[in-house]
Amino acid sequence: MSTTHRWNGIKNVLFFVMPALLFYVVFVLIPAAGGVWYGMTNWNGLNPNYRFVGLSNYVEALTEDRVFLDSVLFTLKYRLFHGGIAKCIGIIACRAH
């Protein structure tokens, strides 16, 4: 395979991958990074002034905030219960055929 043919193949792949990659970066990675950044500040969402507090917000949420821990536990139970039921129904439906 010649170098020119290989380069054309790479360009074709990039032509199709770049729009999806750009969409992913703009609408997923950048907002996620912003959420992590604001999670490490004491910003309340309204005041233009904020201070960097590091991981203390996350430590507080995981150790002191009972409502947060209850919501995480509920979400895990919900996911395991409903995911398990869906899988069982799918397996039963598959075996019935």
C-alpha positions in Angstrom: 0.0 0.0 0.0 1.5 3.3 -1.0 1.9 6.2 1.4 -0.5 8.4 -0.7 -3.2 5.8 -0.6 -2.8 5.4 3.2 -3.0 9.2 3.7 -6.2 9.4 1.6 -7.7 6.7 3.8 -6.8 8.6 7.0 -8.3 11.8 5.5 -11.5 9.9 4.7 -11.7 8.6 8.3 -11.1 12.0 9.7 -13.7 13.5 7.5 -16.4 11.3 9.1 -15.0 11.2 12.7 -14.3 14.9 13.2 -17.9 16.2 13.2 -18.9 13.6 15.9 -15.7 14.3 17.9 -16.3 18.1 17.7 -19.9 17.6 18.9 -18.7 15.3 21.7 -16.1 17.8 22.9 -18.4 20.9 22.7 -21.5 19.3 24.2 -20.1 16.7 26.6 -16.5 17.3 27.6 -16.5 21.1 28.0 -19.7 21.2 30.1 -18.4 18.3 32.2 -15.2 20.1 32.9 -17.1 23.2 33.7 -19.2 21.3 36.2 -16.1 19.9 37.9 -14.6 23.3 38.0 -17.7 25.0 39.5 -18.0 22.0 41.9 -14.6 23.0 43.3 -15.8 26.6 44.1 -18.2 28.1 46.5 -20.2 29.7 43.7 -24.0 29.8 44.4 -25.0 30.3 40.8 -26.1 33.9 41.2 -23.3 35.9 42.7 -20.5 36.8 40.2 -17.9 36.3 42.9 -16.7 32.9 43.9 -13.7 31.3 45.6 -11.8 28.1 44.8 -12.4 25.6 47.7 -10.9 22.5 46.1 -12.4 19.1 46.9 -14.1 20.2 50.2 -17.5 20.4 48.5 -17.2 16.7 47.3 -15.9 15.6 50.7 -18.8 17.3 52.4 -21.3 15.8 50.0 -19.9 12.3 50.6 -19.5 12.5 54.3 -21.9 15.0 55.8 -24.9 15.5 53.5 -27.4 12.8 54.3 -29.8 13.8 51.6 -27.1 13.4 48.9 -26.2 9.9 50.3 -29.8 8.9 50.4 -30.4 10.0 46.8 -27.3 8.1 45.6 -28.5 4.9 47.4 -32.0 5.3 46.0 -30.5 5.7 42.5 -28.4 2.6 42.9 -31.3 0.5 44.2 -33.6 1.8 41.4 -31.0 1.0 38.7 -30.2 -2.5 40.1 -33.9 -3.4 40.6 -35.2 -2.1 37.3 -32.2 -3.2 35.3 -32.4 -6.7 36.8 -36.1 -6.9 36.1 -35.6 -5.8 32.5 -32.9 -8.4 32.0 -35.0 -11.2 33.5 -37.9 -10.3 31.2 -35.6 -10.2 28.2 -34.1 -13.6 29.0 -37.6 -15.1 29.6 -38.9 -13.6 26.4 -35.8 -14.9 24.5 -36.2 -18.4 26.0 -39.9 -18.5 25.1 -39.2 -18.4 21.4 
